[in-house]
């Protein structure tokens, strides 16, 4: 019986193998296909150049906010590009989100995607490492895919709609490392139905803004939905600008003619390092202390859990009356049939002097700007190891040039209603027009959390979380911030070999401007 069982098992195995073998006809078809294969339709393994591209939000097959159909726009553009370049295959890849450690590891070993989205403030930290390809020579030259007489036929630069923002993304070394395909901006989304029921309207200034949140809280709603990164990034930048804007004539010591039209007083790491030596951004700097006091006072109106709360869900289920979010949320609110309320947006209002004497009530600045910042990495010229001779790099640049054609940008960007196209001749979705108006404001004074390195970011975020949630006191938090900034400035001066003495002349010349300002640190007089 045992032998019989074994024989039966063997017979079943033979039958199973036979069933999966290709028939004679199938073998013939496979052989004939390979013999007559067109080079334009050959498999990716037979392509000479396989370019890895990480397009972030436009990654094919994904479905933002689970609304609509899986994305395919950029894949269609890539297929058309591949017909023009039969030896090239565009391979779209995903990457871990928010993991700078992964990015640094990949770049340092030459294994990163050839083209990827990364905030250029992160790129700026590493420009001295030759990880990214400067794009200026290509942007200053014609886009070969553009017809004569159209924008881009003389300079690729001319194709971009938001010129000052796009050119303002140049690094502190004066070079451009990204192609800005689209724009993003934040706003306060509010539930119009709840506002109407309580007799509320969008606020004109910070005092009204806090008053609205108080009334919403008393009515049983969570007034404003936010998560920790919004505090550490957006909130810090906006309030910092409100407190320091009037000081800029006396503390903006470096004006880059390439970036100044857009940045208009932006403080880079070298300026912040220099100003720190003069007592700014320490416990001796009353404005810096006020920044964190305002943050803590505002915190009481937000959701209790700022670390992991699903704030989009809380807003959609009408448990929260307002949410601070980016234009990404428009896609969900405008396209999801389950949204049962009217909504609108307004920008955070200014802080008047009646609330804080260091503020003058000027409009809140822009903290958005370029969205998909497509950079070209050192992997792109891995075929020769030389930018000047690499054919792979030529294909990468050509794909970016092809992607920025109006019809292709429209196919990709407008497949979802999240971002505003940055290409002339491509209109945004109507729901995004309020964000277009916001983008015409002046840019922020600093992107504080992006100024230094990963260690600085992590320490600041961790300690801010503790401070906002009563884990450490105000004084303890200020001590942490000062130690963190002291370490970060020393590190950036050492790593980038900064010579801060060159700013001393500008510092002396701008002394009359600082004399007009009250309550500066003693060393800053």
C-alpha positions as CSV (number, residue, x, y, z in Angstrom):
1,X,0.0,0.0,0.0
2,X,2.9,2.3,0.8
3,X,4.5,1.7,-2.6
4,X,1.2,2.3,-4.3
5,X,0.7,5.7,-2.5
6,X,4.2,6.7,-3.7
7,X,3.5,5.7,-7.3
8,X,0.2,7.7,-7.2
9,X,2.0,10.8,-5.9
10,X,4.7,10.5,-8.6
11,X,2.0,10.2,-11.3
12,X,0.2,13.3,-10.0
13,X,3.5,15.2,-10.0
14,X,4.3,14.2,-13.6
15,X,0.8,15.2,-14.8
16,X,1.1,18.6,-13.0
17,X,4.5,19.3,-14.7
18,X,3.1,18.2,-18.1
19,X,0.1,20.5,-17.7
20,X,2.2,23.6,-17.2
21,X,4.6,22.9,-20.2
22,X,4.0,25.1,-23.2
23,X,2.4,23.5,-26.2
24,X,4.2,23.2,-29.5
25,X,2.2,26.1,-31.0
26,X,3.0,28.3,-28.0
27,X,6.8,27.5,-28.4
28,X,6.5,28.4,-32.1
29,X,4.8,31.7,-31.3
30,X,7.4,32.6,-28.7
31,X,10.3,31.8,-31.1
32,X,8.7,33.6,-34.0
33,X,8.1,36.7,-31.8
34,X,11.7,36.9,-30.7
35,X,12.9,36.6,-34.3
36,X,10.7,39.4,-35.6
37,X,10.8,41.6,-32.5
38,X,10.8,45.4,-33.2
39,X,13.6,47.2,-31.2
40,X,11.0,49.8,-30.1
41,X,8.9,47.1,-28.3
42,X,11.8,45.1,-26.9
43,X,11.7,44.2,-23.2
44,X,13.4,46.5,-20.7
45,X,16.2,44.0,-20.2
46,X,17.2,44.6,-23.8
47,X,17.2,48.4,-23.5
48,X,20.6,50.1,-23.4
49,X,19.4,52.8,-20.9
50,X,17.0,51.9,-18.1
51,X,16.3,55.1,-16.2
52,X,14.8,54.9,-12.7
53,X,12.4,57.7,-11.9
54,X,10.7,58.5,-8.6
55,X,7.8,60.9,-9.4
56,X,6.4,60.9,-5.9
57,X,2.7,61.8,-6.0
58,X,2.4,60.9,-9.7
59,X,3.7,57.3,-9.2
60,X,1.7,55.1,-11.6
61,X,-0.8,52.8,-10.0
62,X,-1.3,54.8,-6.9
63,X,-4.7,56.5,-6.1
64,X,-4.4,59.7,-4.0
65,X,-6.9,59.7,-1.0
66,X,-8.4,56.5,-2.6
67,X,-10.5,58.8,-4.8
68,X,-10.8,58.2,-8.6
69,X,-8.8,55.8,-10.7
70,X,-5.2,54.6,-10.3
71,X,-2.8,57.1,-11.9
72,X,-1.4,56.4,-15.3
73,X,-0.6,59.9,-16.8
74,X,3.1,59.9,-16.4
75,X,3.3,56.3,-17.6
76,X,1.6,57.4,-20.9
77,X,4.1,60.2,-21.2
78,X,7.0,57.8,-20.6
79,X,5.7,55.4,-23.3
80,X,5.6,58.2,-25.8
81,X,9.1,59.2,-24.9
82,X,10.3,55.6,-25.3
83,X,9.0,55.6,-28.9
84,X,11.3,58.6,-29.6
85,X,14.2,56.9,-27.8
86,X,13.9,53.1,-28.6
87,X,17.1,52.4,-26.6
88,X,15.6,53.8,-23.4
89,X,13.2,52.5,-20.8
90,X,11.6,54.6,-18.0
91,X,11.2,52.5,-14.9
92,X,9.1,54.2,-12.2
93,X,10.0,53.3,-8.6
94,X,8.8,54.1,-5.1
95,X,11.0,55.2,-2.2
96,X,10.5,55.3,1.5
97,X,8.8,58.6,2.4
98,X,10.4,61.0,4.9
99,X,13.6,59.0,5.2
100,X,16.6,61.2,4.6
101,X,18.8,58.4,5.9
102,X,17.7,56.2,2.9
103,X,18.4,59.0,0.5
104,X,21.9,59.7,1.8
105,X,22.7,56.0,1.7
106,X,21.6,55.7,-1.9
107,X,23.3,58.8,-3.1
108,X,26.6,58.1,-1.3
109,X,26.8,54.7,-3.1
110,X,25.5,55.9,-6.5
111,X,22.4,53.7,-6.2
112,X,19.7,56.4,-6.0
113,X,17.1,56.7,-8.8
114,X,18.4,58.7,-11.8
115,X,15.6,61.3,-11.4
116,X,13.7,61.8,-8.1
117,X,11.6,64.3,-6.2
118,X,13.3,65.8,-3.2
119,X,12.9,69.2,-1.5
120,X,15.8,71.2,-2.8
121,X,16.4,72.5,0.7
122,X,17.6,69.0,1.4
123,X,19.7,69.1,-1.8
124,X,21.3,72.4,-0.7
125,X,22.8,70.6,2.3
126,X,24.7,68.2,0.0
127,X,25.7,70.2,-3.0
128,X,29.4,70.0,-2.1
129,X,29.2,66.2,-2.3
130,X,28.5,66.1,-6.1
131,X,25.4,64.0,-5.6
132,X,23.2,66.1,-7.8
133,X,23.6,67.5,-11.4
134,X,23.4,71.3,-11.8
135,X,20.8,72.0,-14.5
136,X,21.7,75.6,-15.4
137,X,23.3,74.8,-18.7
138,X,20.2,72.9,-19.9
139,X,17.7,75.5,-18.5
140,X,19.6,78.3,-20.3
141,X,19.5,76.4,-23.6
142,X,16.5,75.7,-25.9
143,X,14.2,72.8,-25.1
144,X,14.6,70.6,-28.3
145,X,11.0,69.4,-28.2
146,X,9.5,72.9,-28.4
147,X,8.5,74.5,-31.7
148,X,10.2,77.7,-32.8
149,X,8.6,80.8,-31.4
150,X,6.9,79.0,-28.5
151,X,8.0,79.5,-24.8
152,X,11.1,77.3,-24.4
153,X,12.4,77.5,-27.9
154,X,15.1,79.9,-26.9
155,X,15.5,78.9,-23.2
156,X,14.0,76.0,-21.4
157,X,13.6,78.5,-18.5
158,X,10.9,80.3,-20.4
159,X,8.4,77.5,-20.2
160,X,7.9,77.9,-16.4
161,X,4.8,79.9,-15.3
162,X,5.9,80.9,-11.8
163,X,9.2,82.4,-12.8
164,X,10.3,84.0,-9.5
165,X,9.5,80.8,-7.5
166,X,11.2,78.5,-10.0
167,X,14.4,80.6,-10.2
168,X,14.3,81.2,-6.5
169,X,15.0,77.5,-6.0
170,X,18.6,78.1,-6.8
171,X,20.9,76.8,-4.1
172,X,23.1,79.0,-2.0
173,X,26.0,78.2,-4.4
174,X,24.0,80.0,-7.1
175,X,23.2,76.8,-9.1
176,X,19.8,75.2,-9.9
177,X,19.3,71.6,-9.1
178,X,15.7,70.9,-9.8
179,X,12.9,71.2,-12.4
180,X,9.8,72.5,-10.8
181,X,6.9,70.8,-12.6
182,X,4.1,72.2,-10.4
183,X,3.3,74.3,-7.3
184,X,1.8,73.6,-3.9
185,X,0.5,75.8,-1.1
186,X,-1.1,75.4,2.2
187,X,-4.3,77.0,3.6
188,X,-6.8,76.7,6.4
189,X,-9.7,74.5,5.1
190,X,-12.9,75.3,7.0
191,X,-16.4,73.8,7.2
192,X,-18.7,76.4,5.9
193,X,-21.8,74.7,7.4
194,X,-20.3,74.8,10.9
195,X,-19.2,78.4,10.5
196,X,-22.6,79.4,9.3
197,X,-24.3,77.7,12.2
198,X,-22.2,79.5,14.7
199,X,-22.2,82.9,12.9
200,X,-18.5,82.8,12.1
201,X,-16.5,84.1,9.2
202,X,-12.9,83.8,8.1
203,X,-10.7,86.0,10.4
204,X,-8.9,89.2,9.4
205,X,-6.1,88.9,11.9
206,X,-4.6,86.6,14.6
207,X,-6.8,87.9,17.4
208,X,-10.0,87.1,15.4
209,X,-8.4,83.7,14.5
210,X,-7.9,82.8,18.2
211,X,-11.4,84.1,19.1
212,X,-13.0,81.8,16.4
213,X,-11.1,78.8,17.7
214,X,-12.3,79.6,21.3
215,X,-15.9,79.7,20.1
216,X,-15.6,76.5,18.1
217,X,-14.1,74.7,21.1
218,X,-16.9,75.9,23.4
219,X,-19.4,74.6,20.8
220,X,-17.8,71.1,21.1
221,X,-15.7,71.0,18.0
222,X,-12.0,70.5,17.6
223,X,-11.2,74.0,16.3
224,X,-8.1,73.3,14.2
225,X,-6.7,70.0,13.1
226,X,-2.9,69.8,12.8
227,X,-0.1,67.3,13.2
228,X,3.4,67.7,14.6
229,X,5.3,68.3,11.2
230,X,2.9,71.3,10.6
231,X,4.0,72.8,13.8
232,X,7.7,72.2,13.3
233,X,7.7,73.3,9.7
234,X,4.8,75.6,8.6
235,X,3.9,77.2,11.9
236,X,7.4,78.0,12.9
237,X,8.1,79.6,9.5
238,X,5.0,81.8,9.5
239,X,5.3,83.0,13.1
240,X,9.1,83.5,12.7
241,X,8.4,85.7,9.7
242,X,5.9,87.8,11.6
243,X,8.4,88.4,14.4
244,X,11.5,89.0,12.3
245,X,10.3,90.6,9.0
246,X,10.8,94.2,10.3
247,X,14.4,93.3,11.2
248,X,15.4,92.2,7.7
249,X,17.0,95.4,6.5
250,X,19.5,95.0,9.4
251,X,20.0,91.3,9.4
252,X,19.7,90.1,5.8
253,X,23.4,90.3,5.1
254,X,23.7,88.3,1.8
255,X,21.6,89.2,-1.3
256,X,21.9,86.7,-4.1
257,X,20.8,88.5,-7.4
258,X,19.6,85.2,-8.9
259,X,17.3,84.4,-5.9
260,X,16.5,87.7,-4.4
261,X,13.5,88.5,-6.6
262,X,11.7,85.6,-5.1
263,X,13.3,85.0,-1.7
264,X,13.4,88.7,-0.8
265,X,15.4,88.5,2.5
266,X,15.6,84.7,2.9
267,X,18.1,83.8,5.6
268,X,20.4,80.9,4.6
269,X,22.4,78.8,7.0
270,X,25.5,81.0,6.8
271,X,23.5,84.1,7.8
272,X,21.7,82.3,10.6
273,X,25.1,80.9,11.8
274,X,26.5,84.5,11.8
275,X,23.4,86.0,13.5
276,X,23.5,83.3,16.2
277,X,27.0,84.5,17.1
278,X,25.5,87.9,17.6
279,X,23.0,86.6,20.1
280,X,20.0,85.9,17.8
281,X,17.9,82.8,18.2
282,X,19.0,82.3,21.9
283,X,17.3,83.1,25.2
284,X,18.7,86.6,24.9
285,X,16.6,87.1,21.8
286,X,13.2,88.2,22.9
287,X,11.6,87.6,19.5
288,X,12.9,84.0,19.5
289,X,11.4,83.5,22.9
290,X,8.1,84.9,21.8
291,X,8.0,82.5,18.8
292,X,7.7,79.5,21.1
293,X,5.3,81.2,23.6
294,X,2.9,82.0,20.7
295,X,3.2,78.4,19.5
296,X,2.3,77.0,23.0
297,X,-0.7,79.3,23.4
298,X,-2.0,78.3,20.0
299,X,-1.6,74.6,20.7
300,X,-4.6,74.3,23.0
301,X,-7.0,74.7,20.1
302,X,-5.7,71.7,18.1
303,X,-6.4,68.0,18.4
304,X,-4.9,66.4,21.5
305,X,-3.0,63.8,19.5
306,X,-0.6,65.6,17.1
307,X,1.7,62.7,16.6
308,X,-0.5,60.2,14.8
309,X,-4.1,61.5,14.5
310,X,-5.8,61.1,11.1
311,X,-6.7,64.7,10.8
312,X,-8.2,64.3,7.3
313,X,-10.7,61.8,8.7
314,X,-11.6,64.1,11.6
315,X,-12.3,66.9,9.2
316,X,-14.3,64.9,6.8
317,X,-16.4,63.4,9.6
318,X,-17.0,67.0,10.8
319,X,-15.5,66.5,14.2
320,X,-13.0,69.2,13.4
321,X,-14.1,72.6,12.0
322,X,-10.9,73.6,10.4
323,X,-7.8,71.8,9.1
324,X,-4.4,73.2,8.1
325,X,-3.4,71.3,5.1
326,X,-1.9,71.6,1.6
327,X,-3.7,71.8,-1.7
328,X,-3.4,68.0,-1.8
329,X,-6.6,67.9,0.2
330,X,-8.6,69.6,-2.6
331,X,-8.6,66.3,-4.6
332,X,-10.4,64.5,-1.7
333,X,-12.9,67.3,-0.9
334,X,-13.8,68.1,-4.5
335,X,-14.0,64.5,-5.9
336,X,-15.3,62.4,-3.0
337,X,-19.1,62.0,-3.3
338,X,-19.3,61.2,0.4
339,X,-18.3,64.7,1.5
340,X,-21.6,66.1,2.9
341,X,-20.7,69.7,3.6
342,X,-19.6,72.9,1.9
343,X,-16.0,73.9,2.5
344,X,-13.7,76.9,1.7
345,X,-10.2,78.0,2.4
346,X,-8.5,81.0,3.8
347,X,-4.8,81.8,4.6
348,X,-3.5,82.2,8.2
349,X,-4.1,85.8,9.1
350,X,-1.4,88.3,10.2
351,X,-0.4,88.9,13.8
352,X,-1.2,92.5,14.7
353,X,0.9,94.7,17.1
354,X,-2.1,94.7,19.5
355,X,-1.5,91.0,20.1
356,X,2.3,91.1,20.0
357,X,4.4,94.3,20.0
358,X,7.1,92.7,17.9
359,X,4.7,92.1,15.0
360,X,3.5,94.8,12.6
361,X,0.5,93.0,11.1
362,X,1.9,92.4,7.6
363,X,0.4,89.7,5.5
364,X,1.5,86.1,6.3
365,X,4.2,85.0,3.9
366,X,4.1,82.0,1.5
367,X,5.5,78.7,2.9
368,X,4.6,76.6,-0.2
369,X,6.0,77.0,-3.7
370,X,7.6,74.3,-5.8
371,X,5.9,70.9,-5.3
372,X,7.5,68.2,-7.5
373,X,11.1,69.3,-7.4
374,X,12.7,66.8,-9.8
375,X,16.4,66.4,-9.4
376,X,19.0,64.5,-11.4
377,X,21.3,62.4,-9.3
378,X,24.8,61.0,-9.7
379,X,23.3,57.7,-10.9
380,X,22.3,59.4,-14.1
381,X,25.9,59.6,-15.3
382,X,27.0,56.2,-14.0
383,X,27.8,55.0,-17.5
384,X,30.9,57.2,-17.8
385,X,31.2,58.8,-14.4
386,X,31.5,62.1,-16.1
387,X,28.7,64.6,-16.6
388,X,30.3,65.9,-19.8
389,X,30.4,62.5,-21.6
390,X,27.4,60.6,-20.2
391,X,24.8,59.4,-22.7
392,X,22.5,58.3,-19.8
393,X,22.5,61.8,-18.5
394,X,21.4,63.1,-21.9
395,X,18.4,60.7,-21.8
396,X,17.5,61.9,-18.3
397,X,17.6,65.6,-19.3
398,X,15.6,64.8,-22.5
399,X,12.9,63.0,-20.4
400,X,12.5,66.1,-18.1
401,X,12.4,68.4,-21.2
402,X,9.7,66.2,-22.8
403,X,7.8,66.0,-19.5
404,X,7.5,69.8,-19.4
405,X,5.8,70.1,-22.7
406,X,2.3,71.7,-22.1
407,X,0.3,68.7,-23.3
408,X,2.5,66.3,-21.1
409,X,2.4,68.5,-18.0
410,X,-1.4,68.7,-18.4
411,X,-1.6,64.9,-18.7
412,X,0.5,64.4,-15.5
413,X,-0.3,67.3,-13.2
414,X,-4.0,67.7,-14.0
415,X,-4.7,64.0,-13.7
416,X,-5.4,64.8,-10.0
417,X,-6.6,68.1,-8.5
418,X,-3.8,68.5,-6.0
419,X,-1.2,70.8,-7.5
420,X,-0.9,73.8,-9.8
421,X,0.9,73.3,-13.2
422,X,4.0,75.3,-13.4
423,X,4.1,75.2,-17.2
424,X,2.8,78.1,-19.4
425,X,-0.3,77.1,-21.3
426,X,-1.6,74.7,-18.7
427,X,-4.4,75.9,-16.5
428,X,-5.1,74.4,-13.0
429,X,-8.3,72.9,-11.8
430,X,-10.8,75.6,-10.8
431,X,-10.8,74.5,-7.2
432,X,-7.1,75.3,-7.0
433,X,-7.4,79.0,-8.0
434,X,-7.4,80.3,-4.4
435,X,-4.0,78.7,-4.0
436,X,-2.7,80.5,-7.1
437,X,-3.6,83.8,-5.4
438,X,-1.7,82.8,-2.2
439,X,1.4,81.9,-4.2
440,X,1.7,85.6,-5.3
441,X,2.7,86.5,-1.7
442,X,6.2,87.1,-0.5
443,X,8.2,84.0,0.4
444,X,9.1,83.1,4.0
445,X,12.1,84.5,5.8
446,X,13.4,81.0,6.5
447,X,12.6,77.3,6.3
448,X,13.9,76.8,9.8
449,X,13.7,73.0,10.0
450,X,15.4,72.6,6.6
451,X,18.3,75.0,7.5
452,X,20.8,72.5,8.9
453,X,21.1,68.7,9.1
454,X,19.1,65.6,10.0
455,X,20.3,65.7,13.6
456,X,19.1,69.3,14.0
457,X,15.7,68.4,12.5
458,X,15.2,65.4,14.8
459,X,16.2,67.1,18.0
460,X,14.0,70.1,17.3
461,X,11.0,68.0,16.3
462,X,11.3,65.7,19.3
463,X,11.7,68.5,21.8
464,X,8.9,70.6,20.3
465,X,6.6,67.6,20.7
466,X,7.5,67.4,24.4
467,X,7.1,71.1,24.9
468,X,3.8,71.5,23.2
469,X,2.4,68.5,25.1
470,X,3.7,69.6,28.6
471,X,6.6,67.1,28.7
472,X,9.2,69.8,29.3
473,X,8.9,73.4,30.6
474,X,9.3,76.6,28.5
475,X,12.8,77.2,30.0
476,X,13.9,73.6,29.4
477,X,12.7,73.8,25.8
478,X,14.7,77.1,25.2
479,X,17.8,75.5,26.6
480,X,17.4,72.6,24.2
481,X,16.8,74.9,21.2
482,X,19.9,76.9,22.0
483,X,22.1,73.8,22.5
484,X,20.8,72.3,19.3
485,X,21.4,75.5,17.3
486,X,24.9,75.9,18.8
487,X,25.8,72.3,17.6
488,X,24.2,72.8,14.2
489,X,25.9,76.1,13.4
490,X,29.3,74.7,14.4
491,X,28.7,71.6,12.3
492,X,27.6,73.6,9.1
493,X,30.6,76.0,9.4
494,X,33.0,73.0,9.6
495,X,31.4,70.9,7.0
496,X,30.9,73.6,4.4
497,X,34.0,75.5,5.3
498,X,32.1,78.7,5.7
499,X,33.9,82.0,6.2
500,X,31.5,84.1,8.3
501,X,34.0,86.9,8.6
502,X,33.0,88.1,5.1
503,X,29.6,89.2,6.5
504,X,31.1,91.4,9.2
505,X,31.4,94.3,6.7
506,X,27.7,94.1,5.8
507,X,26.9,93.8,9.4
508,X,28.6,97.1,10.2
509,X,27.1,98.8,7.2
510,X,23.6,97.8,8.3
511,X,24.0,99.0,11.9
512,X,21.8,102.1,11.3
513,X,18.9,99.9,10.4
514,X,19.2,97.9,13.6
515,X,19.3,101.0,15.7
516,X,15.7,101.6,14.7
517,X,14.6,98.2,16.3
518,X,13.9,97.7,19.9
519,X,14.9,94.7,22.1
520,X,17.7,93.3,20.0
521,X,20.2,91.0,21.8
522,X,23.0,93.1,23.3
523,X,25.6,91.8,20.9
524,X,23.4,92.8,17.9
525,X,23.3,96.5,18.7
